[in-house]
Structures are given as C-alpha cells and as structure tokens.
Amino acid sequence: MSLTLYGSPLSPFVRKTRVVLAEKGLDYTLDPVNVFAPPPEFLAISPLKRIPVLRDTSVGPDATLPDSSAICAYLEKKQPEPALYPDVPFDYARALWFEEYADSELASLFGTGVFRPVVVNILMGKGPDREAADKTMTEKLPRLFDYLNREIGDNAFFVGGRFSVADIAVATHFVNLAHAGYAPDEASYPGLRRFLTTIHGRPSFATLIADERKMLASLGIAYAL
Ligand SMILES: N[C@@H](CCC(=O)N[C@@H](CS)C(=O)NCC(=O)O)C(=O)O
C-alpha cells in the first residue's frame, strides 16, 4: 500500500482527508500521531507541527504532503473518479470557499470553544467545562449556523447540486461538535440539520464516526444527541 496518513482520528482535518480517501476507494494506512507530543520524525515532515500529513511512496520514499486541503487536492488529481471538486469554474471556486470557511472559522470556534473544553478536557483528566461550551453555542455559533443554514437552503449539497469537498469540509467539523454533545438546533436550522444527517450517514463518514464513538465511549465519553 503506497499511502500513509499521519494523524489522529479525532482531528477534523484528518477525518476530512480519510473521507476523501474512502469516497475515492483509495487504500491507506493510518499512522497515529499525537500532535501534542509528536516524534521528531513527524516534525521533519510537518513544518507547522500539524496533522494530517500524507506520504505517497509510489511517488518516492520522501514524498510527503502536509495540510488537508493540499492532500485532498492531490488525491483528486491522483484518483479523479469520483470527482469531488466541481468542473464549473464558479462552482469550483465556491467549493474552495466553503472548504476554507470550514477549515478556518468552524475549526477555530468549534475546536477552541466546544471540543476542547469538553472532550479534550476529559481526555486530559479534567472535568468538562460545559459552561464554556454552552456560552460558545449560544453566543458565537448562531452566526455560523445561520450562514450555513441559509446557504444550504433546501439543497442536498452546498455547491452545484453534487456532493463535493465543500460538503466534506463542512460536515467533518460538526462531527467534533457532536462528540462533545452539541448540534445546531433543529427548529432554528432545519436545512443544516438535514444536510448533516445525510452527509454523516454516508458510509465514508458513518464508518469513521462509529469507530470514533466506540473509542470515546471506551474512555467514558458518550453523548447521545
Ligand atoms: N490547515 C491545516 C490545519 C490542521 C490542524 O490545525 N490540525 C490540528 C489538529 S485538528 C493540529 O495539528 N494542531 C496541532 C497544533 O496546532 O499544534 C489542515 O488543513 O491540515
């Protein structure tokens, strides 16, 4: 097998990349990396000290790529079918916009405001800081949920009427929210909730979510939504 993905399953960026690999039917090995205590050989291939990093030995023994967006774009060229980036120029750019929005805005607010105070706290042996997470949910996230709910409208997908990297990039961050026991309110954001149910139900997502839940449950973290 020529592809190795370095990273931890709970990272939304690692999950985004794993979903793309699964959707394209590409086999790979997941090499777990604890990014908070990375081994020196990982630092050599990740200049920003971040996961994921992909190695493709079919290109060469030292062919490594950091960054989920660079990796997903590479996989699209390596294995064009099924296409996960739209062909139409404007749709293509909109898909990249949603990917960027998700990887910056959603990642930062969900990560520091909800996932870290709840799940990471528990993993580090501290109690969950529900007050901090609740505050993020009520004060910071409605603006993001409003935007996404408006953009998805009655559509199944964010761009061009087809499943794309935009949907994967948005949906992966909501898995981390769910792991902490939170989801956008159904009555206020029906389109967004419908979208998430559908996308998280795809085999590419559902398999990973089930494995992650099992792992979290074994550590005493299980929130029913
Ligand atoms: N833009 C990067 C972001 C990756 C990222 O921030 N990964 C987090 C884990 S979810 C990480 O490695 N954090 C470690 C750190 O910032 O020190 C990507 O898309 O891969």
The ligand as a Gaussian input file, in Angstrom:
#p B3LYP/6-31G(d) Opt

LIG

0 1
 N       -4.725000      23.801000       7.763000
 C       -4.396000      22.543000       8.400000
 C       -4.888000      22.557000       9.822000
 C       -4.515000      21.292000      10.560000
 C       -4.658000      21.426000      12.057000
 O       -4.807000      22.534000      12.605000
 N       -4.590000      20.283000      12.737000
 C       -4.633000      20.304000      14.191000
 C       -5.361000      19.080000      14.737000
 S       -7.082000      19.165000      14.477000
 C       -3.230000      20.251000      14.726000
 O       -2.408000      19.538000      14.204000
 N       -2.961000      21.023000      15.786000
 C       -1.703000      20.972000      16.461000
 C       -1.115000      22.308000      16.706000
 O       -1.677000      23.323000      16.209000
 O       -0.090000      22.357000      17.381000
 C       -5.012000      21.390000       7.591000
 O       -5.981000      21.630000       6.878000
 O       -4.486000      20.273000       7.643000

